């Protein structure tokens, strides 16, 4: 089980881009449970980023909505950003 924490930048992005969009918000919480059980589950399409974000990873909520995060340790992840491809990269 992976422990998840939300950075202040993630909380701001979530409130601005996701909160209040009920179907998307529901999908986020379902994906969060999958992530908590297995961050590398194939349904999430988790992948390591490159370039300036090379210390980060990303997984997919839906077609163009991603969560950017870092592994703080083997069983702990810190969510950094959420939004469309263009918003988070």
Secondary structure by P-SEA (a helix, b strand, c coil): cbbbbbcaaaaaaaaaccccaaaaaaaaaaaaaaaaaccccccccbbbbccccccbbbbbccccbbbbbbcccccbbbbcccccccccc
